[in-house]
Amino acid sequence: MEGSTSTSASTFFHDFLHRMRHPASLDLVRAIKSFIVSFSFYPPKPENDGKRVQDFFLSMEVTIRDHPLWANATEDDIDCAMEGLEKYILTKLFARTFAASPEDAKIDNEISEKICLLQTFLKPEHLDIPPILRNEASWLLAEKELQKINAFKAPQEKLLSIMNCCRVINNLLLNAAMSEHVPAGADDFLPVLIYVTIKANPPMLHSNLKFIKLYRRQAKLISEAEYYFTNLVSAKTFIADLNAKSLTMDEIIFEESMQAARLTSRVSSVKPSTCQASQQGKNDGSFSKKMHLKRDDTGVFQVLQHETNYPYTEAKGEELAVEDVDILLNYYKDLVAKYTILCKAIDCLSVPEKEPLLHHLEMQGAGSLFSQHNKINTNTNDQTISETPR
């Protein structure tokens, strides 16, 4: 059943609904509706809710096997009926059972935000993925399958998205093994899945995995489905706990990359209300009145004047209003952060690499500042060497 397509799952569901319209199914319909209504009597408790749903599935399976509508039914027929029942129950209870606790939403946001940062610099080699497995076409297909997970309400359809993603990766490993004439390495599967998950950044990953674990019929969360599901849970845990030691990457470079990604994220997440609020209540003659707001292609508002992102560069003291202080401080912090990151990057370069870069910066009018920084660092290093006991 887990290998079936979404079209087949839809067929099973419609068959279940068709049987439920039969007059002989009145007792089943009443039992199902009564169970759904009973959920509104209790506050959400995911683990308890999951057990109640699983127990109901077990009792309904016994009832369906003994029901006249399924007289002489095969095991596949019973299984299809249970698949239809699961989809119906969880679709009706989706708002009540999915991401039911504030803690789940918090974890979803933390993981998604961390993935957004990692996307800016993480490469396959940082996860020790061998070159033969770096197939962008296959990875893109796997990403698209995984991103579908949030489009469904039924646990089996969410799980099918995971399985389709993992099957693409597994086929990639098998093809690579055949071309290299070596056994497919199970150890290579998880790193590729982690990378694909980071590239895909599927919405509400934690909540989707928890939903499947709690509400997918336990009899179906076995074998291939269990293996792939467990691997994605491991991938999520790895990403949530990921640090420099988790990767083949220098710790300093990792921290600087994360800091740069955070800075970029902060700059790009400026809210329209923040910029607009800073313009209210100001005097007509203030400098702030001379600024205007312009929306860029991403929907982010940026303060612009004379086509520059730093409108105070040409301002005079008497033109500034008290309300300009907060905005000016934010620009200052932004510049200092960028300057610090750039200085660290320049320090990592060799002398032959630094010289043309500093020359270029000097031609742009900023070279003296970085040259001074470079001279200070050089003098400091020389002093440290001279003071080192021989």
C-alpha positions in Angstrom: 0.0 0.0 0.0 2.8 2.4 0.8 4.1 2.0 -2.7 0.9 3.1 -4.2 0.6 6.5 -5.9 -1.5 9.4 -4.7 -4.0 8.6 -7.5 -4.5 5.1 -6.1 -4.9 6.5 -2.6 -7.6 8.8 -3.9 -9.4 5.9 -5.5 -9.3 4.0 -2.2 -10.7 7.0 -0.4 -13.6 7.5 -2.8 -14.4 3.8 -2.6 -14.6 4.1 1.2 -16.9 7.2 1.0 -19.1 5.3 -1.5 -19.5 2.4 0.9 -20.3 4.9 3.7 -23.2 6.2 1.7 -24.8 2.7 1.7 -27.8 2.4 4.1 -26.2 -0.6 5.7 -23.2 1.5 6.9 -25.4 3.7 9.2 -23.8 2.1 12.3 -20.3 2.7 11.0 -21.1 6.3 10.1 -22.5 7.0 13.6 -19.5 5.5 15.3 -17.1 7.6 13.2 -19.0 10.8 13.7 -19.3 10.2 17.4 -15.5 9.7 17.7 -14.8 12.9 15.8 -17.1 14.9 17.9 -15.6 13.5 21.1 -12.3 15.2 20.3 -13.8 18.6 21.0 -14.5 17.6 24.6 -10.8 17.4 25.5 -7.9 19.9 25.3 -5.1 18.9 22.8 -2.6 16.4 24.2 -0.7 15.0 21.2 0.5 11.7 22.8 -2.9 11.0 24.3 -4.7 12.0 21.1 -2.5 9.7 19.1 -3.2 6.7 21.3 -7.0 7.4 21.1 -6.8 7.5 17.3 -4.7 4.3 17.1 -7.1 2.5 19.4 -10.1 3.6 17.4 -8.4 2.3 14.2 -7.9 -1.1 15.8 -11.5 -1.4 17.0 -12.9 -0.2 13.6 -10.8 -2.8 11.8 -12.5 -5.5 13.8 -15.9 -4.0 13.1 -15.2 -3.6 9.3 -14.1 -7.3 9.0 -17.4 -8.4 10.5 -19.5 -6.0 8.6 -21.9 -7.2 5.9 -20.5 -4.5 3.4 -17.2 -6.3 3.5 -18.5 -9.9 3.5 -16.0 -12.1 1.6 -13.6 -9.2 1.4 -9.9 -9.8 0.8 -7.1 -8.5 3.0 -6.4 -5.8 0.4 -10.1 -4.7 0.5 -9.9 -4.4 4.3 -6.6 -2.5 4.0 -8.1 -0.1 1.5 -11.1 0.5 3.8 -8.8 1.3 6.7 -6.7 3.7 4.5 -9.9 5.5 3.6 -11.0 5.6 7.2 -7.6 7.0 8.3 -7.7 9.7 5.7 -11.3 10.7 6.5 -10.7 10.8 10.3 -7.5 12.8 10.1 -8.8 15.2 7.5 -11.7 16.0 9.7 -9.5 16.3 12.8 -6.5 18.0 11.1 -6.9 21.4 12.7 -7.2 19.8 16.1 -4.3 17.4 15.7 -1.6 19.0 13.5 0.9 21.2 15.2 -1.4 21.2 18.2 1.0 22.7 20.7 2.8 26.0 20.7 6.1 24.1 21.3 5.7 22.3 18.0 5.3 25.7 16.2 8.4 27.0 18.0 10.5 24.0 17.0 9.3 24.3 13.3 10.4 27.9 13.2 13.8 27.3 14.8 14.5 24.5 12.3 13.3 26.4 9.3 15.3 29.5 10.3 18.5 27.4 10.9 18.1 25.8 7.5 17.7 29.2 5.9 21.1 30.2 7.3 22.7 26.9 6.3 21.5 27.2 2.7 23.7 30.3 2.2 27.0 28.4 2.6 26.6 24.6 3.1 28.1 22.5 0.4 28.0 18.7 -0.3 31.7 18.3 0.7 30.9 19.6 4.2 28.8 16.5 4.7 31.4 14.2 3.1 29.1 13.4 0.1 31.3 11.8 -2.6 31.4 13.5 -6.0 29.7 10.6 -7.7 26.5 11.2 -5.7 26.4 14.9 -6.4 23.6 14.8 -9.0 21.7 18.1 -9.1 18.9 16.7 -11.2 18.2 13.9 -8.8 18.5 16.1 -5.8 16.1 18.6 -7.2 13.5 15.9 -7.9 14.0 14.6 -4.3 13.6 18.1 -2.9 10.3 18.7 -4.8 8.9 15.4 -3.5 9.8 16.3 0.1 8.3 19.8 -0.2 4.9 18.2 -1.0 4.7 16.9 2.6 2.8 20.0 3.8 0.3 19.9 1.0 -1.6 16.9 2.4 -3.7 16.3 5.5 -3.7 12.5 5.6 -0.7 10.8 7.3 -0.3 8.2 4.6 0.0 10.9 1.9 2.5 12.9 4.0 4.5 9.7 4.4 4.3 8.9 0.7 6.0 12.3 0.0 8.9 11.2 2.3 9.1 7.8 0.6 9.1 9.2 -2.9 11.9 11.6 -1.9 14.0 8.8 -0.3 13.4 6.5 -3.3 14.9 9.1 -5.6 18.0 9.2 -3.3 18.1 5.4 -3.1 18.0 5.1 -6.9 20.8 7.6 -7.1 22.9 5.5 -4.8 22.1 2.3 -6.7 23.0 3.8 -10.0 26.3 5.2 -8.6 27.1 1.7 -7.1 26.4 0.0 -10.5 28.7 2.5 -12.4 31.4 2.0 -9.8 30.8 -1.7 -9.5 30.6 -1.5 -5.7 27.8 -2.2 -3.2 25.5 0.7 -2.5 26.6 2.3 0.7 24.0 2.7 3.4 26.3 5.2 5.1 25.9 7.5 2.1 22.1 7.7 2.3 21.7 9.8 5.4 24.2 12.6 4.4 22.5 13.0 1.0 19.1 13.0 2.7 20.3 15.7 5.2 21.6 17.8 2.3 18.4 17.4 0.3 16.3 18.4 3.4 18.4 21.5 3.8 18.0 22.4 0.2 14.3 21.8 0.3 13.5 23.3 3.7 10.1 21.6 3.8 7.5 23.6 5.8 6.8 22.6 9.4 9.1 19.6 9.2 9.0 18.8 12.9 5.2 19.0 13.1 4.8 16.8 9.9 7.0 14.1 11.3 5.3 14.1 14.7 1.9 14.0 12.9 2.9 10.9 10.9 4.3 9.2 14.0 1.2 9.7 16.1 -1.5 9.2 13.5 -0.2 6.9 10.8 -1.6 3.4 11.5 1.1 1.5 13.3 0.6 -1.5 11.1 1.7 0.6 8.1 4.7 2.3 9.6 6.9 -0.7 9.1 9.5 -2.1 6.6 10.5 0.4 3.9 8.2 3.1 5.2 9.7 2.9 8.7 13.3 2.9 7.4 12.8 6.0 5.3 10.7 7.8 8.0 13.4 7.0 10.7 16.1 8.4 8.4 14.3 11.7 7.9 13.7 12.0 11.7 17.5 11.5 12.1 18.1 14.1 9.4 15.9 16.6 11.3 17.6 15.9 14.6 21.1 16.3 12.9 20.1 19.6 11.5 18.6 20.9 14.7 21.8 20.0 16.6 24.2 20.9 13.8 27.3 22.8 14.7 30.9 23.1 13.3 31.8 19.7 14.8 29.0 18.1 12.8 30.6 19.1 9.5 33.9 18.8 7.7 34.5 22.5 8.1 36.7 24.8 10.1 35.0 26.0 13.2 35.9 29.6 12.7 34.7 29.6 9.1 31.5 28.0 10.2 30.8 30.6 12.9 31.6 33.4 10.5 29.4 31.9 7.8 26.5 31.6 10.3 27.1 35.2 11.5 27.1 36.5 7.9 23.9 34.6 7.1 22.2 36.0 10.2 23.2 39.5 9.2 21.8 39.0 5.7 18.7 37.6 7.2 18.2 40.6 9.5 18.8 43.1 6.7 16.3 41.3 4.4 13.6 40.9 7.0 13.0 44.7 7.6 9.3 45.1 8.1 7.3 47.8 6.3 5.7 48.9 9.6 9.1 49.6 11.1 10.1 51.9 8.4 6.7 53.5 8.2 6.4 54.0 12.0 9.8 55.8 12.0 8.3 58.4 9.6 5.3 59.3 11.7 5.1 62.3 14.0 8.1 64.1 12.5 8.4 67.8 11.7 7.9 68.8 8.1 11.4 70.3 8.0 13.2 67.3 9.5 15.7 65.3 7.5 13.5 62.2 7.8 10.8 64.0 5.8 13.2 64.0 2.9 13.5 60.3 2.8 11.0 58.0 1.0 10.2 54.3 1.0 10.6 52.1 -2.0 9.6 48.4 -2.2 12.2 46.1 -3.8 11.4 42.9 -5.8 11.3 40.7 -2.6 8.7 42.9 -0.9 11.1 44.4 1.5 11.0 48.1 2.2 14.3 49.9 2.2 15.0 53.5 3.1 16.4 55.2 0.0 17.7 58.7 -0.9 19.7 59.6 -3.9 19.8 55.9 -4.7 21.8 54.9 -1.6 20.9 52.5 1.2 22.6 54.9 3.7 20.7 58.2 3.4 22.5 60.0 6.2 25.9 60.1 4.5 25.1 63.6 3.1 23.1 64.8 6.1 24.1 67.7 8.4 23.6 67.8 12.1 20.9 70.5 12.1 18.9 68.5 9.6 18.5 65.5 11.9 15.5 65.0 14.2 15.4 63.0 17.5 13.4 60.3 15.7 16.3 59.7 13.4 18.5 58.4 16.1 17.1 54.8 16.1 17.4 54.5 12.4 20.9 56.0 12.4 22.0 53.5 15.1 20.7 50.6 13.1 22.7 51.7 10.1 25.8 52.1 12.3 25.4 48.5 13.6 24.9 47.2 10.1 28.0 48.8 8.8 30.1 47.7 11.8 28.9 44.1 11.4 29.7 44.1 7.7 33.1 45.8 8.2 34.0 43.2 10.9 33.1 40.2 8.7 35.0 41.7 5.7 38.1 42.4 7.8 38.1 38.8 9.0 37.8 37.6 5.5 40.7 39.7 4.3 42.8 38.5 7.2 42.4 34.9 5.9 43.9 35.8 2.5 47.5 35.5 1.7 49.6 38.6 1.0 49.5 38.1 -2.9 45.7 37.9 -2.6 45.4 40.9 -0.3 47.3 43.4 -2.3 45.1 43.5 -5.4 42.0 43.5 -3.3 43.2 46.4 -1.1 44.3 48.3 -4.2 40.8 47.8 -5.7 39.2 49.0 -2.5 41.5 52.0 -2.4 40.4 52.9 -5.9 36.8 52.8 -4.6 37.6 55.1 -1.8 37.6 52.6 1.0 41.1 51.2 0.7 42.7 53.4 3.3 40.4 52.1 6.1 41.2 48.4 5.3 44.9 49.1 4.7 45.0 50.6 8.2 43.3 47.6 9.6 45.7 45.3 7.8 48.7 47.3 9.0 47.5 47.1 12.6 47.1 43.4 12.3 50.5 43.0 10.8 52.1 45.1 13.5 50.3 43.1 16.2 51.4 39.9 14.7 55.0 41.1 14.4 55.0 42.2 18.0 53.6 38.9 19.1 56.3 37.0 17.2 59.0 39.2 18.7 57.8 38.7 22.2 57.6 34.9 21.8 60.5 33.2 23.7 63.0 31.7 21.4 
